[in-house]
């Protein structure tokens, strides 16, 4: 059970930040991000960030910025 607890604590808390920087290697971008715990977050949504370099999650309002 301790191993399971350690694995959960190693994951990022969803919606903890308001601005997330992502690289082109991380595309396509979804919120919550793959490394976040999903059990206490909103449904996964893919964000169209490629055209403008910015996107906002319609559920939690987190901003995503594409960095090179």
Secondary structure as the mmCIF struct_conf table of DSSP 4:
data_model
#
loop_
_struct_conf.conf_type_id
_struct_conf.id
_struct_conf.beg_label_comp_id
_struct_conf.beg_label_asym_id
_struct_conf.beg_label_seq_id
_struct_conf.end_label_comp_id
_struct_conf.end_label_asym_id
_struct_conf.end_label_seq_id
HELX_RH_AL_P HELX_RH_AL_P1 UNK A 2 UNK A 9
TURN_TY1_P TURN_TY1_P1 UNK A 10 UNK A 10
BEND BEND1 UNK A 11 UNK A 11
STRN STRN1 UNK A 12 UNK A 12
HELX_LH_PP_P HELX_LH_PP_P1 UNK A 13 UNK A 13
TURN_TY1_P TURN_TY1_P2 UNK A 14 UNK A 15
BEND BEND2 UNK A 18 UNK A 18
STRN STRN2 UNK A 19 UNK A 23
HELX_RH_3T_P HELX_RH_3T_P1 UNK A 24 UNK A 26
HELX_LH_PP_P HELX_LH_PP_P2 UNK A 27 UNK A 27
BEND BEND3 UNK A 28 UNK A 28
STRN STRN3 UNK A 29 UNK A 31
BEND BEND4 UNK A 32 UNK A 32
TURN_TY1_P TURN_TY1_P3 UNK A 34 UNK A 35
STRN STRN4 UNK A 36 UNK A 36
TURN_TY1_P TURN_TY1_P4 UNK A 39 UNK A 40
BEND BEND5 UNK A 41 UNK A 41
HELX_LH_PP_P HELX_LH_PP_P3 UNK A 42 UNK A 44
STRN STRN5 UNK A 45 UNK A 47
TURN_TY1_P TURN_TY1_P5 UNK A 50 UNK A 52
BEND BEND6 UNK A 53 UNK A 53
STRN STRN6 UNK A 54 UNK A 56
TURN_TY1_P TURN_TY1_P6 UNK A 58 UNK A 60
STRN STRN7 UNK A 63 UNK A 67
#
